[in-house]
């Protein structure tokens, strides 16, 4: 899913704001760096996908440069049109994502994560489903698919495909539980 209209753009922003669990206030607008980065990312996606005029293309160049500047400040290298709505970046710190990766809705991603391409073919990168939790230090790479509702434990090295509704961890990653992140929330009540 990607932003293809002004309506989609607003939907993505609302989903990201909810996922980050922040209140839209003047204080957060001025001081929440991660929210500012995500807003800029979504605006760039909107302009790339929807604004084809020469002026729109020129503004897209500006947005790319500004997103890169904000990303360097926070340690993020996150290209446009990779994450679905509901992105939640937990903390500032190194996050590197290949532009060919595809990550679904409601993803929570932590620091020191690298989602990279196949060593032999840079166009092949992970496809990750909806409602996934990517823990600190996760390295996922290659032509792999991870299903929906998958939790990836801290420092997992994910180099093969996994189904849905799981928790994986280890080096290399293996299934450690048949329970995914959606069930974590349900059992904590």
N, C-alpha and C positions, 0 to 999 in steps of 0.2 A: 504494500500500500504506500502510495506517495501523494504528495500535495499536488492536486490538479485544478484547484479552484480556490477562490477567496474563502468559501465555506470550509473546504478542507484545511486551509491554513489556520483558520480560527479554531477548528476542531483539534488540530494537532497542538496548538498553543494551550488550549484548555486542558487537554489530556496530559501534557507535560507538566503544567502547573499543578494539577491534581497529584501526579506521580511524585513530584518533588515535595509535596505536602507543605507548600508555602502559601501564605495569604497574600493576595494581590494588594499591596499597600505601597505607599510612596517610599517608605523605608526599604522594603525589599526591592523595589524598582531601582533605587539608587545604590544599594549595597550588596545585593545578592549576585555575585559574579557568575555563578554557574547558570542561574536563570537568564542572565543577560547573554551568555554564550548560546544557550539553547534557543532563545528568541532570535538571535542573529542567524543561527543555523536554519531555523524554520523559515525566516524571511528569505534567505538565500535560496532555499529549496523552492519556495513560491516563485521567486523571480526566474530561476532556471527553468521551471516547468511551465510557467504561465505567461511570462512577459517576453514576447518575441520582438518587440519594437527596438530600433537602434538605441533609444534612450534607456529602455529596460536592460539591454545588453551592457550598456555602459555602467548602469547602476549595479548590475551583477558583478562586474569586475571590482567595483568599490567594495561590495559586500564580501566578496571572496578575500580581499586583502584585509578587511576589518576582522573577519572571522579568523583568519590566520593569526593576526595580531593578538586577538583575545585568546585563541587557543594556545599560543606560545606562553602567554602569561599564566595560564592555568595548567599547562602541560598536556593539552589535548590535541591530538591529530585525528579529527573526526570529519570525514568528508560528507557532503550533502547526499541525501536520498539513500541512506543506509538504514536508519532506524525508523520504525513505525511510530505511531503516536504513543504517548505515555512513557517517553524516555525519562529515566531518573538517574542522573549522574550523582553518585553518592558524595564524592569529595573531589577537590582539586588534586591533581597529581597525574602522573603519566598514564595516558590512555591512547593507544595507537590502533586504528581500525583501517583495514584495507578498503579501498573504494568499491571493490567488487563484492564485499560481504553484504548480506541481506539479513536484517534482524527485525523480528516482528514487533508487535504491540506490547506495551507494558514491560519493558526491559529495565532492570536495575543493574547498573554497571559500577564497579568499584575501581580503585586505583591500581596502577601497575598491570593493566590488562593489555594484551596484544592479540588482536584478531587479524591474522595474516594469511597470505596467499600460499598456494602450493609451491614447493621449491622448483618444480619443473615448468609450471605454467602460472604466471602471475595473474591470469584472469580467473583462476579458480580459487575461491575463498569460501569460508563457512557460510551456511545458511542456517540461521537460528530462529526457532519458532516464537510464538507469543508467550507472555507471562514467564519469562526466564530471569533467573538471578545469576549474574556473572560475578563471582566473588573476587576479592583482592588477589592479584597476581596470576589470574588465569591466562593461559596461553592456548589459543585455539587457532589451528591453521590447516590449510589444505582444502581439498574438494570434499568437505564433509557436511552432513546435515544433522542438526540437533533439533529434536521435536519440541513441542510446546510444553510449558510447565516443567522445565528442567532447572534444577539448581546445580551450579558448578562450584565446587568447594574451592577454598583458598589455595592458590598455587597449583591448581590442576593443569595438566598438560593434555589437551584434548586434540587427538590426532586421528580419531575415527568417529564414525557416525553413531548416534544414539537415538532411541525412540523418545516418546513423551512420558510425562508423569514420573520423573526419576530425579534422584540426586546422584551426581557423579563427582568423583574426587580422585586424587592420586596422580602419580607419574609413572606410566601413562594413566590417563583417567579410566576408571572402571565404575560400574554401578555399585553404589554403597547403600541405596535405599530405593524402594519402589514408591516413595512419597516425594512429590514435587513442592515447589515454593507456595503454590496456592493452598496446599494442605497445611503448611507451616503456620499460616495465618489463622486457619480454622482451629487448629489445636491449641493455640496460645490463649484462647478465651477462657 
